[in-house]
Structures are given as C-alpha cells and as structure tokens.
C-alpha cells in the first residue's frame, strides 16, 4: 500500500454519495484528510475503503484510528481494521469497552 501523503487532488466521483452534505467539488484529498478518513472508514463501501488504502496507505489509516481512539467506528469496524492493518488488540479492546461507546452501540448492560 502507498505510504506517503496523498497529493492535493479531488476525490473520485464514486465517493460523492458519502459526502452528500458537503460541497463535494471543494473537498481535497490532502487538505481535508481527517474528515475524509472518518467518513470513508465509518460509512464507505468496500471500493471506497480500497481507494483509501491505495491513496493513503495502511500506516496512515492505522495512525488516524489510533489518534482518534477508534471514534466514529463501530466495534465491528474496529475488529475488522484490527485484523486487516494490525491495530493493537489491547487498544481496540479498551476503545470498545469505553462507556460512551457502549451507550452509543446499545451494549451498556452486557
């Protein structure tokens, strides 16, 4: 996978539905990287996730997820990325156990 910084560029047209609430033509793959990561990781279909990996690389995705402590991602998504890009299992377990996530995912009493 790519391991550098994405060039300043427009997003592929296939991502437009993920950014329905934004001026899609103004989004820049380098400038709004954090926002794009969150949206694609949380809501993107497989082709969007593949684009993210090709464009930014697994190291940048891993760094983003760690920096955000898995926020915006469901427990299932975190477990998926733990396996795919090698997120630290102890961190994923801790993030999933956070009370605010358990309330959001409806698993507080479990």
Secondary structure, 3 states (H helix, E strand, C coil): CCCCCCCCCCCCHHHHHHHCCCCHHHCCCCCCHHHHHHHHHHHCCHHHHHHHHHHHCHHHHHHHHHHCCCCCCCHHHHHHHHHHHCCCHHHHHHHHHCHHHHHHHCCCCC
